[in-house]
């Protein structure tokens, strides 16, 4: 009896001692996430400069932009589960090192092929970093109330990174060459690597059984093919090179699921999906991104092509969405305690759907007040939904499966975003193109070309000139606004479906801490990690 009491007292001392460092650990993890989030969007503004310098072909340019998210999304499960097996801190530090090397290679790339390879390596590094940050956070914050606050800060940093990327890229391009958008990563990695090695605790799963290498490669190949097919579908391509990756990806993922069910020591414990809170949270993440990512792209086109705003003015108009998301992330822990997962996620979906329906009042004329209020509601509602879903998913997963659970959440996010672009883009095109089928005075071939996109319609109108060109331009703008309204209604319907789905989440936030999960490292172990890289 005395031995049990002594062990329990020692466990409490270790938890109390580690508590002094857990917020420092959160800072290190947030810096990691910020870097990955910035790098996902920083290249967008540099594409014209890259095109002018390296002269890539159309296919090469597409791969320069898409390689990073494609590789990152396909490897999340592989590295998330590997971290559970060999140590999450070890995988994170290796990701830091690879990210820094790949950034240097990208910054000084002399050809499109080298830049594509560097972007692929950045995707590998990002896939090592992203699930590791969330799974380590799960480990060092065993108390759910504190963990909710930590996840709120983590998600707010992600929102900041996504917004800062284009602004930072624009600033660097005004003063330096395009490679500087990658070079900025290196000093941060040089600081993060030793600081992370010194301060981050090592954690891993139970370590039972071998790591399923074949299953990990099967999941990576399946996700790569599926995401590639979804991206091509989102670009409006519906040929053999779109259908084949989708079919191959679906078959490989089905085989992966079958393998995991039969494995004694599976990579992904599919029993987690039998828990309503876990499976519902994953579904909510997919549905939230499905409804909104494609919508954001269409909104950016509306601001620039319909309202005539510059890229900088468009970015500034979209900033309130980011600020609202940051506020929701920081307030998320208090909202979760006050309302519980069910009301929080359901309310977030309803609030976001309300904002989307409000934005159907957008027309051909600028309404800055409506856009400001709508984007504020949109950002706050979306982040509230994602926060509640992520927190519920991570809290429902066993601590030893934190890396795999985090990878599932991030993969769901990426897949939802890709499918959303394809789905809402198709809805937009279906609503936009018929209005241009017969414009008076415009030849049929010109009308068909204008039906591809509003930007192409403007190009065709410019070549036609005169009354026919002006008429085509006016009809195209009206058709685009009509298509935007239809897309907004479809998006609102998906969000309300998400609100219904969220009713399966628990009513209250369960904050009991199982003793087995309070295994935080003592200060000495944080300062002198047991596993070196």
N, C-alpha and C positions, 0 to 999 in steps of 0.2 A: 504493500500500500504506500509506504514511504517512498519507494522508487518511482511509482506512478506520479505521486505529488511532486517529487523533485523534477521529473521530466516535464511535467506541465508547467512548473514554475520557470524552467529553463526556456521552454517554448515561448512563454509570455515575455521573458526578458529579450529573447531574440527578436520577437515582433516589435516590441517597444523600441529596441535599439535601431532596427531598420527603419522605423517610422520617421526618424529624423532625416533620412536620406531619400525617401520615396518621392518627395516633391522635386528634389534635384534630378532624380531619375526621369520624372515626367518632363522636365525642361529639356533634357538630352533627347528624349524620344520625340518631343514636339519639333525640335530643330531638325531631326531626321525626316520627319513627315513633311515639314515645310520645304525642305530641299527637293523631295520627290514631287510634291504638288506643284512647285514652281516650274520644275523641269518639264512637267507634262504640258504646260501651256506657253512657256517662254519662247519656243521656236516659232510659234504662229506668226508673230510680227516680223521674224527674220527671213521668212520664206522668199520674199522678193530679192533680198540681198544675196541669199544663197543661190537663187536661180541665176542672178546676174554674174556671180563669180564662178560657180562650178558648171554652169550650163547643163543641168541634168535634163534628161528626157521626161516626158509626161509620166511614164511609169516609175522612173527613178525618183521623181519629185514626190509622187504618191507614197513610195516606200520610205523616203526620208521622213515624212510626216507621221506615217502610220506604224512604222516598225516599233517604236518605243512602246506605245500602248498595247500593240498586238503581242509582243514578246512578254511584256509585264503581265498581262492578263492570263496568258497561257501557263505561266510558271508559278503563279501564286500558290496553288495547292501543293505543287512539288516542294517548294522551299518552306511553306508553312508547316507541312508535316515533317520535313527534314529537321526543322528547328525543334520540333517536339522530341525528335529522336536523339540528335547530337548536341543540342543546346541552342536556345534561341539567341543568346548573346553572341555566340560564335558565328552563327549565320548572319546576324546583323552587322558585326564588325567586318566580315568578309564582304558583305554588300557595300559597306562604306568604301573599302579599298577598291573594289571593282568599279564603283560609281566614279571615284576620283580618277582612276586610270582611263576609263571610257570618256570622261569629260575632256581630259587632255587630248585624247585621240580625236574627238569630235571637233574641238576648237581649232586644231591645226590640220584638219582633213584637207587634202589637196584634190580630191575627186569625190564624185557622188557615191561611188562604191565604198570608199573608206568611211564616209559619213554615215552611210546606211549600216555598215558593220558596227561603227561606234554607237549608233542609236540602239542597235540590237543589244550590245553589251550594257548600255544604260538601262534597257528594259530588264535584263537579268539582275542587275544591281537593285533596281527598284522593286522587283519581285522578292528579293531577299530582305529588303528593308521593311516594306509595308506590313506584312503579317507579323513580323517580329516585333514591331513597335506596339501593336495592339495586344499581342499575347504576353509580352513582358509587362505591359500595363495591367493586364488581368492578374498577373502573378504578384506584383508589388502592392496592389490595392485589393486585398481580400475582403475588406469591408465594402459592401455594395454602395453605401451612401457616399463614401469617399471616391469609390471607383466611378460613380455616376458623374461626380464633379470633374474627375480627371478626364473622362471620355468627352465631357462637354468642352473642356479646354482643348483637347486633342482635335475634336471636330471643328472648333472655331479656327484653329491653326490651319486645318485643311482648307477651309473657306478662304482664309487670307492668302494662302499659297496660290490657289487657283486664280485669284484676282490680281495678285502681285505679279504673276508671270508675264503677262503682256505688257504691263506698265514698266517693269524692270527691263524687259527686252527692248521696248521702245527707247528708254533712257540710254541703254548701252549702245544701241545702234546709232544714236545721235552723236555719240562721242568716240566710239571705237568700231572695229570691224565686226562682222557677224559672229565670228568665233568667240567673242567675249561673252555671249549669252551662255556658253558652256564653261568658259574659263572661270566664271564666278563661282562655280561649284567647288573648285579645288581648294581654296583656303578654308571653306567650311568643312570639307572632308578632312583636311589636315588637322583641324581642331577637334572634330567629332571623333576621330579614330582613337587618339590617346585618351580623351576625356571619357568616351564610352567604355574603353578597356579598363579604366580606373574605377569608374563609378557604377556602371551597370551590373546588376546581379546576374549570375548564370541561372537558368532554369530550364528544365526539360520535362518530358512526360515520364511515365513509369519505366520506359526503356525495355519493356517486355517484347521479346521476339525481334526478328530482323526487320529492317526497313524494306518495304516492298518496292524495289527499284523498277521492276517491270510495270507495276501499277502506276507508279509516279510518272514514268515516261508515257504510258498510255493516256493518263489524264492530261499531260502537257500537250501531246500531239492532238488529242481530241479537242481540247479548248482552243488550240492554235487554229485548227481547221474551222471550228465553229465560229470563232470571232472573225476570222478572215472572211468567211462567207457572209456573215452579218454585215460587216463593213462594206463589202461589195454590193450587197443588197441595199444598204443605206445610200450608196452612190447611184442607185437607179439601174444597176447592171443586173440583168436576169438571164444569164447564159450558162453554158456548161461550167465555166470557171467560177460561177457563183453557187450553182446547185451542187456541184461535186464536193467542194469543201464542206458545205452544210451537211450533206449526206454522210461523208466520211467522219466528220466530227461527231454527228449524232450516234453513228454506229460505235465509234471508239468509246464514247462516254457511256453508252449502254453496256458495253463489254466491261468497262471499268467498274460500273455499279455492280454488275454480276460478280466480278472478281472480288470486290470488297465484301460482298455478302458471304462469300465462301471462305475468305481468308480467316485464319485463326487470329492473326494480328494485322487487321486492316489499317491502311493509311488513314482513311476517313471512317469514323464510326457512324455508320448510317443509322444506328439506333437513335442518334441525336434528333433525326428528323421525325421520329415517332413522338417526340415531345412537342405538344402544340405551340408552346412559346417559341421554341427554336425554329420550327418549320414556318410558322406564321411570320416571324421576324424576317427570315430570309425572303419570303414571298413579298413582304411589304417593301423591302429594299429594292427588289427587282421592279415592282410596280411603280414605286415613286420615281425611279430613274427612267423607266419606260415612258411615263407620262410627261416628263419634264425636260429631258436633255435635248430631244429633237425640237421641242418647243423653244428652247433658248436659242438654238441656231436660227430658227425661223424668225424669232423676235429680232435678232441682230440684223437679219436681212431687211426686215420691215423698217427698222430705224435708219438704215443706210440707204436703201433703194426706194422706199416709199416716202419717208420724211426727209431724205437728202442729207442726213447728218454725216459728218466725217467719222473715220474710225475712232479718233480720240473722243469725239463727242458721244459716240455710241458706247464706248467703254465707260465714260463718266455717267451716262444714263443707266447703265447696268450695275454701277457700284452700289446703289442702295440695296440691291438684292443681296450682295455680299455682306454689307454691314448688318442687315437684318438677320442673315444666317449666323454671323458671329454672335449677335446678341442672343439668339435662340440657343446656341451652343453653350454660352456662359450661364444662361438661366435654366438650362435643361435639367440639371440635378434638382433644383428646387421644384420645378414643374413636375418632375417624375415622382418626387416624394409627396407632393400635394395631390396629384391627380391619379397616379398609378399608370402602368404601361398601357392599359387598354384605352383609357380616356385620352392619354397624351398622344398616342399614335393616331387614334381615330380622329381626335380633334385637329391634329396637324394635317391629316388628309382633307378634312372638311374645310379648314381654313385655306389650304392651298387651292382646293377646287373653287372656293368662293372668289379668290383672287383671279383665277383663270377665267371664270365667268364674267368677272368685272372687266377684264381686258378685252372682252368681245365688243366693248364700246369703242375700241380703237378704229379709226377710219383713215381717210386720206389726209386729214389735217392733223397737225401736232396737238396733243393734249398732254402737256408736261405734268400737270397735277395728277391726272388719272394714271399715267405711267409710273410716277413716283410712288403713289399709294399702292398701286397694284404690285409693283416689284417688291415693295417692303413686305406686304402680306405674303407674297410668293416665297421670298427668301426665309421669312420667319416660319411659315408653315412647313416648307420643305425640310428645313433643318430640324424642326421639332419632330417631324415624322422619322427622319433618318436617325436622329439621336436616340429616340425611344426604341427603335427597331434594333439598332446596333447594341445598345446597352442590354436589352432583353436577350438578344442572341448570345452575347458574350457571357452574361451571367448564368444562362441556362446550360452552357457547355461545361463539361468537367474541366478542372484546372489542367489536368494532364493532356487534354486535347485542345488547349487554348490556341496553339499555332494553326491547327487544322480548321478550327472554328473561325478564326480571324481570316484565314485564306478563303473560306467559303463565303464570308461576308463581302470581302473585297471582290471576289470573282462575280458574285451576284450583282454588285454595283456596276462592274464593267460590262457584264452581259446585258443588264437592264438598259444601260446607256446606249450600247450598240444596237440592240433591238428597237429601242425607242426612236433612234435616228432613222432606222429603216422603216418602221411602222408609220410614224407621224410624217416622215418625208413622203411616203407613198400616199397617205391621205391628202397631204397638201397638193401633190401633183395631180391627183385624181379630181380635186375640186378646182384647181387652177386652170388646167389645160383646156377643158371644154369651152370656156369663155373666149378662147382665142381661135376657135375652129373656123369662124367665118367673120372676119373683120372687114367692113366695107372698104373697098379700094386696096386691100392688101392681098397679094397673090397667095395661093394655097401653100406653096413651099415655104414662104416667109412666115405664114401663120403657124405652120407645123414647127418650124425652128423656134419661134417665139414661145411656143407651148412648153418648151423644155424647162425654162426658168425665167424669172423676171429679169435677171442680168442679161441673158441672151435676147430677151424681147427688146430691151433697151438698145442693144447692139444692132439688131435688125431694124429697129425704128430709126436709128441714126443713119444707117445706110440707105433706107428708103427716102427719108427726108420728106418735106412738103406736108400736105394735109394727111396723106396716108400714114406717114411716120408718126405724126402727132396723134392721130386716131389710135394707132397701134399702142403707142405709149400709154395713152389714157385708159384704154381697155385692159391692158396688161396690169396696170396699177389697181384698177377696180377688181380684176379677177384675183390678184394676189391677196387683196384685203378680204375678199370673199373666202378664198382658200384658208386664210389665217383664221377666220371666224369658225369655219368647219373644224379645223384642226384643234382649236381651243375647246370646242364642245366635246370632241372625242377625248381630248386630254382630261377634261373635267369628269367625263364618264369613267375613265380609268381610275382617277383619284377617288371618286365615290365608291368604286368597287374595292379599292384599297381600304377605305374606311370600314366597309362591311367585313372585309377579311380581318381587320385589326380587332374585331369583337372577340376573336379567339384568344387574345392575349390575356394574361392574368389581370385581375382588377387592381390588386395592391402590389406594391414593391416589397418583396420579401428580403429582409436585411439580415437574416441569421447568417452567421459565419461558421461553417463547419471547421472544426479544429484541424482537420487534415489539410485544409487549404492555407492555414496561416503558417507557412513555412518560408518566411522571408529570411534573407541572409543577415547575419550579424554585421555590424560596422566593419569588423576586421575582414570579413569575407568580401564585403563590397570593395574595400580598399585593395585587397590582395585576392583577385579572382582565382578560383581553382583551375579554370580552363583557360589556356592561353591560345592565342591565334598566331 
